[in-house]
Amino acid sequence: MATQLGIGRNTRWLYASGVTDPPEVPEGLAASQQPTTPTSSWLKGDIQAWLTEHEIEWDSGMTKDELLDLVPEE
């Protein structure tokens, strides 16, 4: 199936171009594009992780909007 999608051809091109490791596929926004504080576009789990990293208490029963209400305004 990989060759049907052209993945094999692209991989060969990368190696022929001197790229030793193919780039990783990003899972969302690149770090440079990610807002520094959570927004409604963030996944709920990412908001929870951000709150935890910033020592802001939250409850597992809270909705995404309730979690966002805990984020201090910049």
PQR file of N, CA, C, O and H, with PARSE charges and radii, in Angstrom:
ATOM      1  N   MET A   1       0.822  -1.197   0.000 -0.4000 1.5000
ATOM      2  CA  MET A   1       0.000   0.000   0.000 -0.0000 2.0000
ATOM      3  C   MET A   1       0.867   1.263   0.000  0.5500 1.7000
ATOM      4  O   MET A   1       0.482   2.278  -0.582 -0.5500 1.4000
ATOM      5  N   ALA A   2       2.031   1.207   0.647 -0.4000 1.5000
ATOM      6  CA  ALA A   2       2.891   2.378   0.705 -0.0000 2.0000
ATOM      7  C   ALA A   2       3.275   2.849  -0.686  0.5500 1.7000
ATOM      8  O   ALA A   2       3.291   4.050  -0.956 -0.5500 1.4000
ATOM      9  H   ALA A   2       2.344   0.383   1.119  0.4000 1.0000
ATOM     10  N   THR A   3       3.587   1.900  -1.576 -0.4000 1.5000
ATOM     11  CA  THR A   3       3.975   2.318  -2.921 -0.0000 2.0000
ATOM     12  C   THR A   3       2.776   2.840  -3.702  0.5500 1.7000
ATOM     13  O   THR A   3       2.946   3.674  -4.592 -0.5500 1.4000
ATOM     14  H   THR A   3       3.574   0.925  -1.356  0.4000 1.0000
ATOM     15  N   GLN A   4       1.562   2.372  -3.393 -0.4000 1.5000
ATOM     16  CA  GLN A   4       0.373   2.894  -4.060 -0.0000 2.0000
ATOM     17  C   GLN A   4       0.183   4.375  -3.742  0.5500 1.7000
ATOM     18  O   GLN A   4      -0.300   5.131  -4.585 -0.5500 1.4000
ATOM     19  H   GLN A   4       1.424   1.695  -2.671  0.4000 1.0000
ATOM     20  N   LEU A   5       0.553   4.787  -2.553 -0.4000 1.5000
ATOM     21  CA  LEU A   5       0.411   6.178  -2.154 -0.0000 2.0000
ATOM     22  C   LEU A   5       1.618   7.019  -2.552  0.5500 1.7000
ATOM     23  O   LEU A   5       1.628   8.233  -2.352 -0.5500 1.4000
ATOM     24  H   LEU A   5       0.945   4.173  -1.869  0.4000 1.0000
ATOM     25  N   GLY A   6       2.631   6.374  -3.114 -0.4000 1.5000
ATOM     26  CA  GLY A   6       3.817   7.102  -3.518 -0.0000 2.0000
ATOM     27  C   GLY A   6       4.790   7.343  -2.375  0.5500 1.7000
ATOM     28  O   GLY A   6       5.748   8.102  -2.521 -0.5500 1.4000
ATOM     29  H   GLY A   6       2.623   5.387  -3.277  0.4000 1.0000
ATOM     30  N   ILE A   7       4.550   6.700  -1.240 -0.4000 1.5000
ATOM     31  CA  ILE A   7       5.427   6.909  -0.094 -0.0000 2.0000
ATOM     32  C   ILE A   7       6.816   6.373  -0.386  0.5500 1.7000
ATOM     33  O   ILE A   7       7.810   7.010  -0.036 -0.5500 1.4000
ATOM     34  H   ILE A   7       3.772   6.083  -1.122  0.4000 1.0000
ATOM     35  N   GLY A   8       6.903   5.212  -1.022 -0.4000 1.5000
ATOM     36  CA  GLY A   8       8.196   4.634  -1.357 -0.0000 2.0000
ATOM     37  C   GLY A   8       9.005   5.568  -2.251  0.5500 1.7000
ATOM     38  O   GLY A   8      10.196   5.769  -2.017 -0.5500 1.4000
ATOM     39  H   GLY A   8       6.096   4.694  -1.307  0.4000 1.0000
ATOM     40  N   ARG A   9       8.379   6.131  -3.261 -0.4000 1.5000
ATOM     41  CA  ARG A   9       9.052   7.051  -4.181 -0.0000 2.0000
ATOM     42  C   ARG A   9       9.534   8.290  -3.435  0.5500 1.7000
ATOM     43  O   ARG A   9      10.655   8.747  -3.656 -0.5500 1.4000
ATOM     44  H   ARG A   9       7.411   5.968  -3.452  0.4000 1.0000
ATOM     45  N   ASN A  10       8.702   8.836  -2.558 -0.4000 1.5000
ATOM     46  CA  ASN A  10       9.089  10.029  -1.797 -0.0000 2.0000
ATOM     47  C   ASN A  10      10.240   9.729  -0.850  0.5500 1.7000
ATOM     48  O   ASN A  10      11.139  10.553  -0.684 -0.5500 1.4000
ATOM     49  H   ASN A  10       7.791   8.464  -2.378  0.4000 1.0000
ATOM     50  N   THR A  11      10.217   8.561  -0.232 -0.4000 1.5000
ATOM     51  CA  THR A  11      11.299   8.186   0.666 -0.0000 2.0000
ATOM     52  C   THR A  11      12.605   8.082  -0.105  0.5500 1.7000
ATOM     53  O   THR A  11      13.640   8.568   0.350 -0.5500 1.4000
ATOM     54  H   THR A  11       9.486   7.891  -0.367  0.4000 1.0000
ATOM     55  N   ARG A  12      12.556   7.444  -1.279 -0.4000 1.5000
ATOM     56  CA  ARG A  12      13.771   7.340  -2.099 -0.0000 2.0000
ATOM     57  C   ARG A  12      14.273   8.732  -2.478  0.5500 1.7000
ATOM     58  O   ARG A  12      15.480   8.971  -2.477 -0.5500 1.4000
ATOM     59  H   ARG A  12      11.715   7.049  -1.649  0.4000 1.0000
ATOM     60  N   TRP A  13      13.366   9.651  -2.802 -0.4000 1.5000
ATOM     61  CA  TRP A  13      13.764  11.017  -3.162 -0.0000 2.0000
ATOM     62  C   TRP A  13      14.453  11.706  -1.984  0.5500 1.7000
ATOM     63  O   TRP A  13      15.461  12.390  -2.160 -0.5500 1.4000
ATOM     64  H   TRP A  13      12.385   9.457  -2.804  0.4000 1.0000
ATOM     65  N   LEU A  14      13.898  11.521  -0.775 -0.4000 1.5000
ATOM     66  CA  LEU A  14      14.505  12.131   0.410 -0.0000 2.0000
ATOM     67  C   LEU A  14      15.929  11.638   0.598  0.5500 1.7000
ATOM     68  O   LEU A  14      16.841  12.433   0.825 -0.5500 1.4000
ATOM     69  H   LEU A  14      13.079  10.965  -0.632  0.4000 1.0000
ATOM     70  N   TYR A  15      16.122  10.337   0.504 -0.4000 1.5000
ATOM     71  CA  TYR A  15      17.464   9.784   0.692 -0.0000 2.0000
ATOM     72  C   TYR A  15      18.399  10.226  -0.424  0.5500 1.7000
ATOM     73  O   TYR A  15      19.568  10.512  -0.167 -0.5500 1.4000
ATOM     74  H   TYR A  15      15.381   9.691   0.319  0.4000 1.0000
ATOM     75  N   ALA A  16      17.908  10.288  -1.659 -0.4000 1.5000
ATOM     76  CA  ALA A  16      18.729  10.733  -2.780 -0.0000 2.0000
ATOM     77  C   ALA A  16      19.105  12.199  -2.622  0.5500 1.7000
ATOM     78  O   ALA A  16      20.138  12.630  -3.134 -0.5500 1.4000
ATOM     79  H   ALA A  16      16.958  10.055  -1.868  0.4000 1.0000
ATOM     80  N   SER A  17      18.278  12.974  -1.918 -0.4000 1.5000
ATOM     81  CA  SER A  17      18.541  14.397  -1.702 -0.0000 2.0000
ATOM     82  C   SER A  17      19.479  14.642  -0.530  0.5500 1.7000
ATOM     83  O   SER A  17      19.794  15.790  -0.216 -0.5500 1.4000
ATOM     84  H   SER A  17      17.439  12.624  -1.502  0.4000 1.0000
ATOM     85  N   GLY A  18      19.924  13.576   0.114 -0.4000 1.5000
ATOM     86  CA  GLY A  18      20.849  13.727   1.229 -0.0000 2.0000
ATOM     87  C   GLY A  18      20.183  13.762   2.585  0.5500 1.7000
ATOM     88  O   GLY A  18      20.858  13.962   3.595 -0.5500 1.4000
ATOM     89  H   GLY A  18      19.668  12.644  -0.141  0.4000 1.0000
ATOM     90  N   VAL A  19      18.870  13.572   2.636 -0.4000 1.5000
ATOM     91  CA  VAL A  19      18.158  13.542   3.913 -0.0000 2.0000
ATOM     92  C   VAL A  19      18.325  12.141   4.480  0.5500 1.7000
ATOM     93  O   VAL A  19      17.903  11.165   3.860 -0.5500 1.4000
ATOM     94  H   VAL A  19      18.321  13.410   1.816  0.4000 1.0000
ATOM     95  N   THR A  20      18.935  12.036   5.652 -0.4000 1.5000
ATOM     96  CA  THR A  20      19.187  10.722   6.226 -0.0000 2.0000
ATOM     97  C   THR A  20      17.993  10.192   7.006  0.5500 1.7000
ATOM     98  O   THR A  20      17.798   8.978   7.074 -0.5500 1.4000
ATOM     99  H   THR A  20      19.278  12.829   6.156  0.4000 1.0000
ATOM    100  N   ASP A  21      17.208  11.053   7.583 -0.4000 1.5000
ATOM    101  CA  ASP A  21      16.023  10.633   8.321 -0.0000 2.0000
ATOM    102  C   ASP A  21      14.820  11.390   7.783  0.5500 1.7000
ATOM    103  O   ASP A  21      14.831  12.621   7.768 -0.5500 1.4000
ATOM    104  H   ASP A  21      17.367  12.039   7.528  0.4000 1.0000
ATOM    105  N   PRO A  22      13.778  10.686   7.339 -0.5600 1.5000
ATOM    106  CA  PRO A  22      12.576  11.385   6.877  0.2800 2.0000
ATOM    107  C   PRO A  22      11.985  12.216   8.008  0.5500 1.7000
ATOM    108  O   PRO A  22      12.101  11.833   9.173 -0.5500 1.4000
ATOM    109  N   PRO A  23      11.359  13.333   7.696 -0.5600 1.5000
ATOM    110  CA  PRO A  23      10.770  14.173   8.747  0.2800 2.0000
ATOM    111  C   PRO A  23       9.619  13.463   9.438  0.5500 1.7000
ATOM    112  O   PRO A  23       8.919  12.650   8.835 -0.5500 1.4000
ATOM    113  N   GLU A  24       9.433  13.784  10.716 -0.4000 1.5000
ATOM    114  CA  GLU A  24       8.314  13.222  11.464 -0.0000 2.0000
ATOM    115  C   GLU A  24       7.030  13.920  11.054  0.5500 1.7000
ATOM    116  O   GLU A  24       7.038  15.101  10.707 -0.5500 1.4000
ATOM    117  H   GLU A  24      10.002  14.445  11.206  0.4000 1.0000
ATOM    118  N   VAL A  25       5.938  13.190  11.096 -0.4000 1.5000
ATOM    119  CA  VAL A  25       4.640  13.770  10.773 -0.0000 2.0000
ATOM    120  C   VAL A  25       4.137  14.506  12.002  0.5500 1.7000
ATOM    121  O   VAL A  25       3.989  13.891  13.058 -0.5500 1.4000
ATOM    122  H   VAL A  25       5.932  12.230  11.378  0.4000 1.0000
ATOM    123  N   PRO A  26       3.868  15.812  11.902 -0.5600 1.5000
ATOM    124  CA  PRO A  26       3.398  16.566  13.069  0.2800 2.0000
ATOM    125  C   PRO A  26       1.996  16.148  13.487  0.5500 1.7000
ATOM    126  O   PRO A  26       1.183  15.761  12.647 -0.5500 1.4000
ATOM    127  N   GLU A  27       1.715  16.223  14.777 -0.4000 1.5000
ATOM    128  CA  GLU A  27       0.386  15.906  15.308 -0.0000 2.0000
ATOM    129  C   GLU A  27      -0.315  17.196  15.710  0.5500 1.7000
ATOM    130  O   GLU A  27      -0.592  17.397  16.892 -0.5500 1.4000
ATOM    131  H   GLU A  27       2.375  16.537  15.459  0.4000 1.0000
ATOM    132  N   GLY A  28      -0.598  18.044  14.788 -0.4000 1.5000
ATOM    133  CA  GLY A  28      -1.237  19.312  15.093 -0.0000 2.0000
ATOM    134  C   GLY A  28      -0.322  20.453  14.726  0.5500 1.7000
ATOM    135  O   GLY A  28       0.500  20.333  13.817 -0.5500 1.4000
ATOM    136  H   GLY A  28      -0.373  17.881  13.828  0.4000 1.0000
ATOM    137  N   LEU A  29      -0.458  21.546  15.421 -0.4000 1.5000
ATOM    138  CA  LEU A  29       0.347  22.723  15.133 -0.0000 2.0000
ATOM    139  C   LEU A  29       1.795  22.523  15.550  0.5500 1.7000
ATOM    140  O   LEU A  29       2.082  21.870  16.553 -0.5500 1.4000
ATOM    141  H   LEU A  29      -1.125  21.644  16.160  0.4000 1.0000
ATOM    142  N   ALA A  30       2.690  23.085  14.777 -0.4000 1.5000
ATOM    143  CA  ALA A  30       4.100  23.075  15.166 -0.0000 2.0000
ATOM    144  C   ALA A  30       4.246  23.914  16.424  0.5500 1.7000
ATOM    145  O   ALA A  30       3.434  24.799  16.694 -0.5500 1.4000
ATOM    146  H   ALA A  30       2.457  23.615  13.962  0.4000 1.0000
ATOM    147  N   ALA A  31       5.282  23.626  17.184 -0.4000 1.5000
ATOM    148  CA  ALA A  31       5.479  24.339  18.454 -0.0000 2.0000
ATOM    149  C   ALA A  31       5.523  25.846  18.250  0.5500 1.7000
ATOM    150  O   ALA A  31       5.030  26.602  19.087 -0.5500 1.4000
ATOM    151  H   ALA A  31       5.941  22.907  16.965  0.4000 1.0000
ATOM    152  N   SER A  32       6.110  26.284  17.144 -0.4000 1.5000
ATOM    153  CA  SER A  32       6.204  27.727  16.902 -0.0000 2.0000
ATOM    154  C   SER A  32       4.853  28.343  16.563  0.5500 1.7000
ATOM    155  O   SER A  32       4.673  29.552  16.704 -0.5500 1.4000
ATOM    156  H   SER A  32       6.511  25.670  16.464  0.4000 1.0000
ATOM    157  N   GLN A  33       3.899  27.523  16.117 -0.4000 1.5000
ATOM    158  CA  GLN A  33       2.574  28.022  15.765 -0.0000 2.0000
ATOM    159  C   GLN A  33       1.584  27.889  16.914  0.5500 1.7000
ATOM    160  O   GLN A  33       0.524  28.515  16.902 -0.5500 1.4000
ATOM    161  H   GLN A  33       4.046  26.540  16.002  0.4000 1.0000
ATOM    162  N   GLN A  34       1.930  27.073  17.904 -0.4000 1.5000
ATOM    163  CA  GLN A  34       1.030  26.824  19.023 -0.0000 2.0000
ATOM    164  C   GLN A  34       0.950  28.067  19.903  0.5500 1.7000
ATOM    165  O   GLN A  34       1.986  28.595  20.308 -0.5500 1.4000
ATOM    166  H   GLN A  34       2.790  26.564  17.914  0.4000 1.0000
ATOM    167  N   PRO A  35      -0.264  28.549  20.210 -0.5600 1.5000
ATOM    168  CA  PRO A  35      -0.377  29.678  21.134  0.2800 2.0000
ATOM    169  C   PRO A  35       0.246  29.301  22.479  0.5500 1.7000
ATOM    170  O   PRO A  35       0.244  28.132  22.866 -0.5500 1.4000
ATOM    171  N   THR A  36       0.780  30.302  23.189 -0.4000 1.5000
ATOM    172  CA  THR A  36       1.458  30.013  24.450 -0.0000 2.0000
ATOM    173  C   THR A  36       0.489  29.695  25.572  0.5500 1.7000
ATOM    174  O   THR A  36       0.873  29.034  26.537 -0.5500 1.4000
ATOM    175  H   THR A  36       0.782  31.252  22.875  0.4000 1.0000
ATOM    176  N   THR A  37      -0.740  30.140  25.477 -0.4000 1.5000
ATOM    177  CA  THR A  37      -1.759  29.783  26.458 -0.0000 2.0000
ATOM    178  C   THR A  37      -2.892  29.070  25.729  0.5500 1.7000
ATOM    179  O   THR A  37      -3.140  29.330  24.552 -0.5500 1.4000
ATOM    180  H   THR A  37      -1.051  30.677  24.694  0.4000 1.0000
ATOM    181  N   PRO A  38      -3.577  28.171  26.430 -0.5600 1.5000
ATOM    182  CA  PRO A  38      -4.641  27.395  25.790  0.2800 2.0000
ATOM    183  C   PRO A  38      -5.746  28.269  25.197  0.5500 1.7000
ATOM    184  O   PRO A  38      -6.117  29.303  25.753 -0.5500 1.4000
ATOM    185  N   THR A  39      -6.251  27.828  24.068 -0.4000 1.5000
ATOM    186  CA  THR A  39      -7.403  28.449  23.409 -0.0000 2.0000
ATOM    187  C   THR A  39      -8.409  27.362  23.112  0.5500 1.7000
ATOM    188  O   THR A  39      -8.143  26.184  23.351 -0.5500 1.4000
ATOM    189  H   THR A  39      -5.950  26.988  23.616  0.4000 1.0000
ATOM    190  N   SER A  40      -9.552  27.738  22.599 -0.4000 1.5000
ATOM    191  CA  SER A  40     -10.593  26.757  22.295 -0.0000 2.0000
ATOM    192  C   SER A  40     -10.173  25.762  21.214  0.5500 1.7000
ATOM    193  O   SER A  40     -10.808  24.718  21.061 -0.5500 1.4000
ATOM    194  H   SER A  40      -9.769  28.695  22.405  0.4000 1.0000
ATOM    195  N   SER A  41      -9.122  26.067  20.466 -0.4000 1.5000
ATOM    196  CA  SER A  41      -8.651  25.134  19.443 -0.0000 2.0000
ATOM    197  C   SER A  41      -7.818  23.994  20.040  0.5500 1.7000
ATOM    198  O   SER A  41      -7.561  22.999  19.362 -0.5500 1.4000
ATOM    199  H   SER A  41      -8.607  26.915  20.590  0.4000 1.0000
ATOM    200  N   TRP A  42      -7.398  24.131  21.292 -0.4000 1.5000
ATOM    201  CA  TRP A  42      -6.612  23.092  21.952 -0.0000 2.0000
ATOM    202  C   TRP A  42      -7.503  21.919  22.326  0.5500 1.7000
ATOM    203  O   TRP A  42      -8.696  22.092  22.579 -0.5500 1.4000
ATOM    204  H   TRP A  42      -7.607  24.939  21.843  0.4000 1.0000
ATOM    205  N   LEU A  43      -6.921  20.724  22.361 -0.4000 1.5000
ATOM    206  CA  LEU A  43      -7.624  19.544  22.861 -0.0000 2.0000
ATOM    207  C   LEU A  43      -7.768  19.654  24.379  0.5500 1.7000
ATOM    208  O   LEU A  43      -6.926  20.244  25.057 -0.5500 1.4000
ATOM    209  H   LEU A  43      -5.953  20.583  22.155  0.4000 1.0000
ATOM    210  N   LYS A  44      -8.844  19.079  24.893 -0.4000 1.5000
ATOM    211  CA  LYS A  44      -9.104  19.148  26.329 -0.0000 2.0000
ATOM    212  C   LYS A  44      -7.929  18.605  27.139  0.5500 1.7000
ATOM    213  O   LYS A  44      -7.546  19.202  28.145 -0.5500 1.4000
ATOM    214  H   LYS A  44      -9.528  18.599  24.343  0.4000 1.0000
ATOM    215  N   GLY A  45      -7.357  17.490  26.717 -0.4000 1.5000
ATOM    216  CA  GLY A  45      -6.222  16.903  27.421 -0.0000 2.0000
ATOM    217  C   GLY A  45      -5.008  17.810  27.429  0.5500 1.7000
ATOM    218  O   GLY A  45      -4.259  17.839  28.406 -0.5500 1.4000
ATOM    219  H   GLY A  45      -7.668  17.004  25.899  0.4000 1.0000
ATOM    220  N   ASP A  46      -4.804  18.557  26.342 -0.4000 1.5000
ATOM    221  CA  ASP A  46      -3.684  19.494  26.285 -0.0000 2.0000
ATOM    222  C   ASP A  46      -3.906  20.669  27.238  0.5500 1.7000
ATOM    223  O   ASP A  46      -2.962  21.174  27.845 -0.5500 1.4000
ATOM    224  H   ASP A  46      -5.412  18.534  25.549  0.4000 1.0000
ATOM    225  N   ILE A  47      -5.152  21.095  27.360 -0.4000 1.5000
ATOM    226  CA  ILE A  47      -5.472  22.174  28.304 -0.0000 2.0000
ATOM    227  C   ILE A  47      -5.215  21.690  29.732  0.5500 1.7000
ATOM    228  O   ILE A  47      -4.631  22.407  30.545 -0.5500 1.4000
ATOM    229  H   ILE A  47      -5.919  20.685  26.867  0.4000 1.0000
ATOM    230  N   GLN A  48      -5.657  20.468  30.027 -0.4000 1.5000
ATOM    231  CA  GLN A  48      -5.427  19.900  31.353 -0.0000 2.0000
ATOM    232  C   GLN A  48      -3.930  19.812  31.656  0.5500 1.7000
ATOM    233  O   GLN A  48      -3.495  20.137  32.761 -0.5500 1.4000
ATOM    234  H   GLN A  48      -6.131  19.885  29.367  0.4000 1.0000
ATOM    235  N   ALA A  49      -3.149  19.372  30.675 -0.4000 1.5000
ATOM    236  CA  ALA A  49      -1.699  19.270  30.868 -0.0000 2.0000
ATOM    237  C   ALA A  49      -1.089  20.649  31.111  0.5500 1.7000
ATOM    238  O   ALA A  49      -0.222  20.801  31.972 -0.5500 1.4000
ATOM    239  H   ALA A  49      -3.502  19.107  29.778  0.4000 1.0000
ATOM    240  N   TRP A  50      -1.538  21.651  30.356 -0.4000 1.5000
ATOM    241  CA  TRP A  50      -1.019  23.015  30.524 -0.0000 2.0000
ATOM    242  C   TRP A  50      -1.343  23.532  31.924  0.5500 1.7000
ATOM    243  O   TRP A  50      -0.491  24.122  32.589 -0.5500 1.4000
ATOM    244  H   TRP A  50      -2.242  21.527  29.657  0.4000 1.0000
ATOM    245  N   LEU A  51      -2.578  23.307  32.364 -0.4000 1.5000
ATOM    246  CA  LEU A  51      -2.975  23.760  33.698 -0.0000 2.0000
ATOM    247  C   LEU A  51      -2.122  23.086  34.773  0.5500 1.7000
ATOM    248  O   LEU A  51      -1.681  23.737  35.721 -0.5500 1.4000
ATOM    249  H   LEU A  51      -3.270  22.827  31.824  0.4000 1.0000
ATOM    250  N   THR A  52      -1.895  21.802  34.622 -0.4000 1.5000
ATOM    251  CA  THR A  52      -1.073  21.062  35.580 -0.0000 2.0000
ATOM    252  C   THR A  52       0.353  21.597  35.595  0.5500 1.7000
ATOM    253  O   THR A  52       0.926  21.802  36.665 -0.5500 1.4000
ATOM    254  H   THR A  52      -2.253  21.273  33.852  0.4000 1.0000
ATOM    255  N   GLU A  53       0.935  21.827  34.410 -0.4000 1.5000
ATOM    256  CA  GLU A  53       2.293  22.361  34.310 -0.0000 2.0000
ATOM    257  C   GLU A  53       2.415  23.732  34.972  0.5500 1.7000
ATOM    258  O   GLU A  53       3.479  24.092  35.474 -0.5500 1.4000
ATOM    259  H   GLU A  53       0.469  21.660  33.541  0.4000 1.0000
ATOM    260  N   HIS A  54       1.320  24.495  34.970 -0.4000 1.5000
ATOM    261  CA  HIS A  54       1.325  25.829  35.559 -0.0000 2.0000
ATOM    262  C   HIS A  54       0.741  25.845  36.971  0.5500 1.7000
ATOM    263  O   HIS A  54       0.385  26.894  37.507 -0.5500 1.4000
ATOM    264  H   HIS A  54       0.455  24.203  34.562  0.4000 1.0000
ATOM    265  N   GLU A  55       0.653  24.640  37.559 -0.4000 1.5000
ATOM    266  CA  GLU A  55       0.193  24.462  38.938 -0.0000 2.0000
ATOM    267  C   GLU A  55      -1.159  25.115  39.200  0.5500 1.7000
ATOM    268  O   GLU A  55      -1.376  25.730  40.244 -0.5500 1.4000
ATOM    269  H   GLU A  55       0.942  23.788  37.124  0.4000 1.0000
ATOM    270  N   ILE A  56      -2.063  24.972  38.234 -0.4000 1.5000
ATOM    271  CA  ILE A  56      -3.433  25.462  38.374 -0.0000 2.0000
ATOM    272  C   ILE A  56      -4.322  24.243  38.581  0.5500 1.7000
ATOM    273  O   ILE A  56      -4.353  23.341  37.744 -0.5500 1.4000
ATOM    274  H   ILE A  56      -1.886  24.473  37.386  0.4000 1.0000
ATOM    275  N   GLU A  57      -5.039  24.219  39.690 -0.4000 1.5000
ATOM    276  CA  GLU A  57      -5.878  23.072  40.018 -0.0000 2.0000
ATOM    277  C   GLU A  57      -7.116  23.020  39.141  0.5500 1.7000
ATOM    278  O   GLU A  57      -7.726  24.045  38.837 -0.5500 1.4000
ATOM    279  H   GLU A  57      -5.014  24.952  40.370  0.4000 1.0000
ATOM    280  N   TRP A  58      -7.475  21.810  38.741 -0.4000 1.5000
ATOM    281  CA  TRP A  58      -8.667  21.571  37.936 -0.0000 2.0000
ATOM    282  C   TRP A  58      -9.249  20.222  38.336  0.5500 1.7000
ATOM    283  O   TRP A  58      -8.562  19.390  38.927 -0.5500 1.4000
ATOM    284  H   TRP A  58      -6.980  20.977  38.987  0.4000 1.0000
ATOM    285  N   ASP A  59     -10.526  20.013  38.007 -0.4000 1.5000
ATOM    286  CA  ASP A  59     -11.220  18.785  38.357 -0.0000 2.0000
ATOM    287  C   ASP A  59     -11.482  17.979  37.086  0.5500 1.7000
ATOM    288  O   ASP A  59     -11.781  18.551  36.037 -0.5500 1.4000
ATOM    289  H   ASP A  59     -11.084  20.689  37.526  0.4000 1.0000
ATOM    290  N   SER A  60     -11.372  16.674  37.174 -0.4000 1.5000
ATOM    291  CA  SER A  60     -11.539  15.825  35.997 -0.0000 2.0000
ATOM    292  C   SER A  60     -12.950  15.897  35.400  0.5500 1.7000
ATOM    293  O   SER A  60     -13.143  15.522  34.244 -0.5500 1.4000
ATOM    294  H   SER A  60     -11.130  16.209  38.026  0.4000 1.0000
ATOM    295  N   GLY A  61     -13.924  16.366  36.159 -0.4000 1.5000
ATOM    296  CA  GLY A  61     -15.285  16.483  35.654 -0.0000 2.0000
ATOM    297  C   GLY A  61     -15.564  17.783  34.917  0.5500 1.7000
ATOM    298  O   GLY A  61     -16.666  17.982  34.405 -0.5500 1.4000
ATOM    299  H   GLY A  61     -13.767  16.670  37.098  0.4000 1.0000
ATOM    300  N   MET A  62     -14.577  18.669  34.859 -0.4000 1.5000
ATOM    301  CA  MET A  62     -14.779  19.978  34.226 -0.0000 2.0000
ATOM    302  C   MET A  62     -14.855  19.836  32.701  0.5500 1.7000
ATOM    303  O   MET A  62     -14.197  18.985  32.102 -0.5500 1.4000
ATOM    304  H   MET A  62     -13.682  18.507  35.275  0.4000 1.0000
ATOM    305  N   THR A  63     -15.670  20.689  32.106 -0.4000 1.5000
ATOM    306  CA  THR A  63     -15.760  20.739  30.656 -0.0000 2.0000
ATOM    307  C   THR A  63     -14.582  21.538  30.100  0.5500 1.7000
ATOM    308  O   THR A  63     -13.848  22.190  30.842 -0.5500 1.4000
ATOM    309  H   THR A  63     -16.204  21.380  32.593  0.4000 1.0000
ATOM    310  N   LYS A  64     -14.422  21.472  28.807 -0.4000 1.5000
ATOM    311  CA  LYS A  64     -13.344  22.223  28.156 -0.0000 2.0000
ATOM    312  C   LYS A  64     -13.493  23.722  28.417  0.5500 1.7000
ATOM    313  O   LYS A  64     -12.508  24.403  28.701 -0.5500 1.4000
ATOM    314  H   LYS A  64     -15.017  20.942  28.204  0.4000 1.0000
ATOM    315  N   ASP A  65     -14.719  24.235  28.323 -0.4000 1.5000
ATOM    316  CA  ASP A  65     -14.954  25.662  28.575 -0.0000 2.0000
ATOM    317  C   ASP A  65     -14.622  26.039  30.018  0.5500 1.7000
ATOM    318  O   ASP A  65     -14.063  27.107  30.269 -0.5500 1.4000
ATOM    319  H   ASP A  65     -15.519  23.681  28.092  0.4000 1.0000
ATOM    320  N   GLU A  66     -14.965  25.166  30.963 -0.4000 1.5000
ATOM    321  CA  GLU A  66     -14.648  25.435  32.366 -0.0000 2.0000
ATOM    322  C   GLU A  66     -13.135  25.444  32.583  0.5500 1.7000
ATOM    323  O   GLU A  66     -12.620  26.257  33.351 -0.5500 1.4000
ATOM    324  H   GLU A  66     -15.419  24.299  30.758  0.4000 1.0000
ATOM    325  N   LEU A  67     -12.429  24.541  31.907 -0.4000 1.5000
ATOM    326  CA  LEU A  67     -10.967  24.514  32.011 -0.0000 2.0000
ATOM    327  C   LEU A  67     -10.377  25.799  31.445  0.5500 1.7000
ATOM    328  O   LEU A  67      -9.460  26.377  32.028 -0.5500 1.4000
ATOM    329  H   LEU A  67     -12.848  23.881  31.283  0.4000 1.0000
ATOM    330  N   LEU A  68     -10.902  26.241  30.315 -0.4000 1.5000
ATOM    331  CA  LEU A  68     -10.408  27.478  29.711 -0.0000 2.0000
ATOM    332  C   LEU A  68     -10.654  28.681  30.596  0.5500 1.7000
ATOM    333  O   LEU A  68      -9.878  29.636  30.567 -0.5500 1.4000
ATOM    334  H   LEU A  68     -11.647  25.771  29.841  0.4000 1.0000
ATOM    335  N   ASP A  69     -11.722  28.655  31.386 -0.4000 1.5000
ATOM    336  CA  ASP A  69     -12.004  29.748  32.316 -0.0000 2.0000
ATOM    337  C   ASP A  69     -10.925  29.863  33.398  0.5500 1.7000
ATOM    338  O   ASP A  69     -10.756  30.926  33.996 -0.5500 1.4000
ATOM    339  H   ASP A  69     -12.352  27.879  31.409  0.4000 1.0000
ATOM    340  N   LEU A  70     -10.198  28.775  33.650 -0.4000 1.5000
ATOM    341  CA  LEU A  70      -9.141  28.784  34.660 -0.0000 2.0000
ATOM    342  C   LEU A  70      -7.840  29.397  34.136  0.5500 1.7000
ATOM    343  O   LEU A  70      -6.963  29.761  34.920 -0.5500 1.4000
ATOM    344  H   LEU A  70     -10.335  27.912  33.164  0.4000 1.0000
ATOM    345  N   VAL A  71      -7.717  29.511  32.811 -0.4000 1.5000
ATOM    346  CA  VAL A  71      -6.504  30.035  32.211 -0.0000 2.0000
ATOM    347  C   VAL A  71      -6.455  31.550  32.431  0.5500 1.7000
ATOM    348  O   VAL A  71      -7.380  32.261  32.041 -0.5500 1.4000
ATOM    349  H   VAL A  71      -8.429  29.215  32.174  0.4000 1.0000
ATOM    350  N   PRO A  72      -5.374  32.048  33.057 -0.5600 1.5000
ATOM    351  CA  PRO A  72      -5.276  33.501  33.282  0.2800 2.0000
ATOM    352  C   PRO A  72      -5.212  34.251  31.959  0.5500 1.7000
ATOM    353  O   PRO A  72      -4.608  33.780  30.994 -0.5500 1.4000
ATOM    354  N   GLU A  73      -5.833  35.410  31.923 -0.4000 1.5000
ATOM    355  CA  GLU A  73      -5.800  36.253  30.717 -0.0000 2.0000
ATOM    356  C   GLU A  73      -4.418  36.876  30.586  0.5500 1.7000
ATOM    357  O   GLU A  73      -3.804  37.261  31.581 -0.5500 1.4000
ATOM    358  H   GLU A  73      -6.323  35.793  32.707  0.4000 1.0000
ATOM    359  N   GLU A  74      -3.940  36.972  29.369 -0.4000 1.5000
ATOM    360  CA  GLU A  74      -2.615  37.573  29.146 -0.0000 2.0000
ATOM    361  C   GLU A  74      -2.692  39.076  29.166  0.5500 1.7000
ATOM    362  O   GLU A  74      -1.675  39.748  28.996 -0.5500 1.4000
ATOM    363  H   GLU A  74      -4.439  36.660  28.561  0.4000 1.0000
TER
END
